[in-house]
Amino acid sequence: MTTLSFKPPLQHVCLLRLSAIGDTCHALAALRAFQAAWPQTRFTWIIGKLEAKLMTAILPEIEFIIFDKSATLRELHRLRTVLHSRRFDLLLDLQLSFRASLISRLVAAPIKLGFDRGRARELQWLFTNAKIEPAANEHVLDSFLGFARACGIEPRSPRWDVPLPASALDYARTLMTEGRPTLLISPCSSHAARNWSADRYAAVADHAAAAHGMRVVLVGGRSATEARMGAAIAAAAQTAPLNQIGKDTLPQLLGLMSQSAVLLSPDSGPAHMASMVGLPVVGLYAATNPQRAGPYYSRQWCVDKYDAAARKYLNRPATQIPWTTKIERPGVMDLIAVEDATAKLDALMAQDFAKMPS
């Protein structure tokens, strides 16, 4: 790690993390560690357009500079103008992408802190002049907390302290009119190979209703894939779930999470949004490693078939493949049986760890 030559706290810090939703949730935990240690410091966050729809609603104290990744060249030109006269004391470069590194060139800061050489993929190491401490086999969130440690801050256990907008809570309460605990199902990831089958989601929904008296609500975005998945789950389930897919905003989804008991989801942004409001997650993991990318405080509730996937598709145990390997092969999620998910749900409900409506 490069020794940072500054006397904290700093006046103005720029955080660079464009995407994805889940990783911006991890970045918020790191930001909270900085805010706790340096309460007088101003923070500016360069963030993606979609991710800003969530973060701008819950972080009124942060200045956001929004970057539209669908128009990179145009946005780089615009950002050059926006940042031309700006000066920061420190850049926290939490994004491992060449596009983000081009953005970092536009940020005027004497210290540009990035990942250690071993993890600085896509040539990030060429664009930073300070590095965090090397580490192996860390959860993504823990790697982000390495930026705080590099600045002399020893973070507490990760926390988000999310102030939910009143409108999001009002929206949730209009749907949560029954006293029963709610199982949210967010069935889709942005990567199709991480998605489970509709009939298996429906089977878990039926089990939740029959065994635990739970109300089931389907949530998700506005894509055609998500709409089809929601319709297929609703058609296959014997106990009709409330299908809210495509009907809420990201802040409203966070409000729903705050009033629910459990979330069922594959590796996706909503799995990490749930962590921000203390909602336990039954995560479905085969294509990706839950110890690296699972919902931070719910990894014990994740169905973990990553090692089985490594053995089937790569002919090696998970301990013998690189930590960041994704096994996004057709059929990989079929390694997860309905009984795997219902067993996790039963165990969670039995130990009363489920979040109850407030």
C-alpha positions in Angstrom: 0.0 0.0 0.0 1.2 3.5 -0.8 1.5 5.7 2.3 -1.0 8.6 1.9 0.6 12.0 2.8 -2.3 14.0 4.1 -3.6 15.1 7.5 -7.2 14.0 7.9 -9.9 15.0 7.8 -10.0 16.3 4.3 -12.3 19.0 3.0 -13.7 17.6 -0.2 -13.5 13.9 -1.4 -14.7 12.5 -4.7 -16.0 8.9 -4.8 -16.1 7.1 -8.2 -18.4 4.1 -8.5 -20.8 4.1 -11.5 -22.4 0.7 -11.2 -24.0 -1.8 -10.5 -26.9 -1.4 -8.0 -25.4 -4.0 -5.7 -21.9 -2.5 -5.8 -23.2 1.0 -5.1 -24.9 -0.5 -2.0 -21.4 -1.8 -1.0 -19.9 1.6 -1.8 -22.5 3.3 0.5 -21.2 1.2 3.4 -17.7 2.4 2.7 -18.9 6.0 2.4 -20.6 5.7 5.8 -17.3 4.7 7.3 -15.7 7.8 5.9 -18.6 10.0 7.1 -18.4 8.6 10.6 -14.6 9.4 10.8 -14.7 12.7 8.9 -18.1 14.3 9.6 -17.0 17.7 8.3 -15.8 16.4 4.9 -17.9 17.1 1.8 -18.4 14.1 -0.6 -19.2 14.1 -4.3 -20.1 10.8 -5.9 -19.8 10.2 -9.6 -22.4 7.5 -10.3 -24.3 5.8 -13.1 -27.7 7.0 -14.3 -29.7 4.0 -13.0 -27.9 3.8 -9.7 -28.5 7.5 -9.1 -32.3 6.9 -9.1 -31.8 5.0 -5.8 -28.9 6.8 -4.2 -30.0 10.4 -4.8 -33.3 9.6 -3.0 -31.6 8.4 0.2 -28.5 10.5 0.4 -29.6 14.2 0.4 -26.3 15.3 2.0 -24.2 14.0 -0.9 -23.5 15.8 -4.2 -24.0 13.5 -7.2 -22.5 13.8 -10.6 -24.5 11.5 -12.9 -22.9 9.6 -15.8 -24.9 8.0 -18.5 -23.0 4.9 -19.6 -25.1 4.5 -22.7 -23.4 7.6 -24.2 -19.8 7.3 -23.0 -18.0 9.6 -25.4 -20.6 12.4 -25.1 -20.7 12.0 -21.3 -16.9 12.2 -21.1 -16.9 15.4 -23.0 -19.7 16.8 -20.7 -17.9 15.6 -17.6 -14.7 17.4 -18.7 -16.6 20.6 -18.7 -18.4 19.9 -15.3 -15.1 19.0 -13.6 -12.9 21.5 -15.3 -12.7 24.0 -12.4 -13.3 21.5 -9.6 -10.6 20.4 -7.2 -10.7 17.5 -4.7 -8.4 16.5 -1.9 -8.8 12.8 -2.7 -10.3 10.5 -5.3 -11.6 7.1 -4.1 -11.7 5.0 -7.3 -13.8 2.0 -6.5 -14.6 1.0 -10.1 -12.5 -1.5 -12.0 -13.3 -0.6 -15.5 -11.5 1.3 -18.3 -14.4 3.7 -18.7 -14.2 4.6 -15.0 -10.4 5.1 -15.3 -11.0 7.5 -18.2 -13.3 9.4 -15.9 -10.7 9.4 -13.1 -8.4 11.3 -15.5 -10.9 14.2 -15.4 -10.9 14.4 -11.6 -8.3 16.9 -10.3 -7.0 15.4 -7.0 -3.4 15.0 -5.7 -4.2 11.5 -4.4 -6.1 9.0 -6.6 -6.6 5.9 -4.5 -7.3 2.6 -6.2 -7.1 -1.1 -5.8 -3.8 -2.9 -5.2 -1.9 -4.1 -8.2 -3.2 -7.7 -7.9 -6.8 -6.6 -8.1 -6.6 -3.5 -10.3 -8.1 -5.1 -13.4 -8.6 -3.3 -16.8 -5.4 -1.3 -16.2 -6.8 0.7 -13.2 -3.3 0.7 -11.6 -2.1 3.0 -14.4 -4.6 5.7 -13.5 -4.1 5.8 -9.7 -1.1 6.9 -7.6 -2.0 5.2 -4.4 -3.2 1.7 -3.7 -5.1 -0.1 -0.9 -3.6 -3.0 1.0 -3.5 -6.2 -1.0 -6.0 -8.9 0.2 -7.3 -12.2 -1.1 -10.7 -13.8 -1.1 -12.5 -10.8 0.3 -16.2 -10.0 0.0 -16.7 -7.1 -2.4 -17.9 -4.9 0.5 -14.8 -5.7 2.6 -12.6 -4.7 -0.4 -14.3 -1.3 -0.5 -13.7 -0.9 3.3 -10.0 -1.3 2.4 -10.2 2.3 1.1 -11.1 3.6 4.5 -8.3 1.6 6.1 -5.9 3.0 3.6 -6.9 6.5 4.9 -6.2 5.6 8.5 -9.9 4.8 9.3 -10.7 1.5 11.0 -14.3 1.0 10.1 -16.9 -0.6 12.3 -19.1 -3.4 11.1 -20.7 -2.3 7.8 -23.7 -0.1 8.2 -25.9 2.0 5.8 -28.1 4.2 8.0 -30.6 4.7 5.2 -33.2 7.4 5.8 -36.1 6.1 3.8 -38.2 8.8 2.0 -41.7 9.2 3.5 -43.1 8.6 0.0 -41.5 5.2 -0.2 -42.8 4.2 3.2 -46.3 5.4 2.3 -46.2 3.4 -0.9 -45.1 0.2 1.1 -47.8 0.7 3.6 -50.5 0.9 1.0 -49.6 -2.6 -0.1 -48.8 -4.1 3.3 -52.4 -3.9 4.6 -52.4 -7.4 6.2 -50.7 -8.4 9.4 -49.0 -11.4 7.9 -45.3 -11.5 7.3 -44.3 -10.9 3.7 -42.0 -12.9 1.5 -40.6 -10.7 -1.3 -39.5 -12.5 -4.4 -37.1 -10.6 -6.7 -36.7 -13.4 -9.3 -34.3 -11.8 -11.9 -30.7 -10.8 -12.1 -29.3 -8.7 -14.9 -27.5 -11.9 -16.0 -30.0 -14.4 -17.3 -27.8 -17.4 -16.3 -28.2 -16.5 -12.7 -32.0 -16.8 -12.8 -33.9 -19.7 -11.3 -36.9 -21.2 -13.0 -40.4 -19.8 -12.5 -41.9 -23.1 -11.4 -39.4 -23.4 -8.6 -40.0 -19.8 -7.4 -43.8 -20.7 -7.4 -43.1 -23.8 -5.3 -41.3 -21.7 -2.7 -44.1 -19.2 -2.7 -46.6 -21.9 -2.1 -44.5 -23.3 0.7 -44.2 -19.9 2.3 -47.9 -19.4 2.3 -48.8 -22.9 3.5 -46.0 -23.4 6.1 -45.6 -19.9 7.5 -48.8 -18.1 6.5 -46.8 -15.6 4.5 -48.0 -13.1 1.9 -45.9 -13.3 -1.3 -45.1 -10.2 -3.3 -43.2 -10.3 -6.6 -40.9 -7.4 -7.3 -38.6 -6.4 -10.1 -37.9 -4.0 -12.9 -39.6 -3.1 -16.2 -37.8 -5.3 -18.6 -39.7 -7.8 -20.8 -37.7 -10.7 -19.2 -38.9 -9.7 -15.7 -42.5 -9.2 -16.9 -42.5 -12.7 -18.4 -40.9 -14.2 -15.3 -43.5 -12.6 -13.0 -46.4 -13.8 -15.1 -45.0 -17.3 -15.2 -44.5 -17.4 -11.4 -48.1 -16.1 -10.9 -49.5 -18.7 -13.3 -47.6 -21.6 -11.7 -48.3 -20.7 -8.0 -51.3 -22.2 -6.3 -51.5 -19.3 -3.9 -51.7 -16.2 -6.0 -48.8 -13.8 -5.2 -49.2 -10.0 -5.6 -47.3 -9.2 -8.8 -45.6 -5.8 -8.4 -43.0 -6.3 -11.1 -42.4 -3.2 -13.1 -44.8 -1.1 -10.8 -42.4 0.5 -8.4 -39.3 2.7 -8.3 -36.1 1.8 -6.6 -36.8 3.9 -3.5 -40.3 2.4 -3.4 -38.8 -1.1 -3.6 -36.5 -0.2 -0.6 -39.7 0.9 1.2 -41.3 -2.5 0.5 -38.2 -4.2 1.8 -38.3 -2.3 5.0 -41.8 -3.6 5.7 -41.2 -7.2 4.6 -39.9 -10.3 6.5 -37.7 -12.1 3.9 -36.4 -11.6 0.4 -35.8 -14.5 -2.0 -33.5 -13.6 -4.8 -30.6 -14.7 -7.0 -27.3 -12.7 -7.1 -28.8 -9.3 -8.0 -29.0 -5.7 -7.0 -32.1 -6.1 -4.8 -30.3 -8.7 -2.7 -27.9 -6.0 -1.6 -30.5 -3.3 -1.3 -32.2 -5.6 1.3 -29.0 -5.5 3.4 -29.3 -1.8 3.6 -32.6 -2.0 5.5 -31.8 -5.1 7.5 -34.0 -7.5 5.5 -32.7 -11.1 5.6 -32.1 -12.7 2.2 -32.5 -16.3 1.1 -30.0 -16.0 -1.8 -29.8 -18.4 -4.7 -26.1 -18.9 -5.6 -24.6 -21.3 -8.1 -23.3 -19.1 -10.9 -21.4 -16.8 -8.5 -19.7 -17.2 -5.2 -21.9 -16.0 -2.2 -18.8 -15.6 0.0 -17.6 -12.9 -2.4 -20.9 -11.4 -3.7 -23.7 -12.6 -1.4 -25.8 -10.3 0.7 -23.4 -9.3 3.4 -25.3 -10.2 6.6 -27.3 -13.0 5.0 -24.6 -15.3 3.7 -25.6 -18.0 6.2 -29.1 -18.0 4.6 -27.8 -18.4 1.0 -28.2 -21.6 -0.9 -24.6 -22.2 -2.0 -24.1 -24.5 -5.0 -21.1 -22.7 -6.2 -18.7 -25.5 -5.4 -21.0 -28.0 -7.1 -21.1 -25.8 -10.2 -17.3 -25.5 -10.3 -17.0 -29.3 -10.1 -19.7 -29.9 -12.8 -18.7 -27.2 -15.3 -15.0 -26.6 -14.6 -14.0 -30.0 -13.3 -12.4 -28.5 -10.2 -13.6 -27.6 -6.7 -14.3 -24.0 -6.0 -11.1 -23.7 -3.8 -9.1 -24.3 -7.0 -10.5 -21.6 -9.2 -9.9 -17.9 -9.1 -12.0 -16.1 -6.4 -13.8 -13.9 -9.0 -14.8 -16.7 -11.3 -18.4 -16.6 -12.6 -19.9 -19.9 -13.7 -22.7 -18.4 -15.8 -23.5 -21.5 -17.8 -26.9 -22.6 -19.1 -28.6 -24.8 -16.5 -26.2 -23.9 -13.7 -29.1 -22.7 -11.4 -30.8 -26.0 -11.8 -28.3 -27.3 -9.2 -30.5 -25.5 -6.7 -33.6 -27.6 -5.7 -36.8 -26.2 -4.3 -36.0 -28.0 -1.1 -32.7 -26.2 -0.7 -34.5 -22.8 -0.7 -37.5 -23.9 1.5 -35.0 -25.4 4.1 -33.2 -22.0 4.3 -36.6 -20.2 4.6 -37.8 -22.6 7.3 -34.6 -22.3 9.3 -34.7 -18.5 9.1 -38.3 -18.3 10.2 -37.7 -20.8 13.0 -34.9 -18.7 14.5 -37.1 -15.5 14.3 -34.4 -13.7 12.3 -37.0 -12.5 9.7 -37.6 -8.8 9.7 -41.2 -8.0 10.8 -43.2 -5.0 9.6 -42.6 -1.8 11.5 
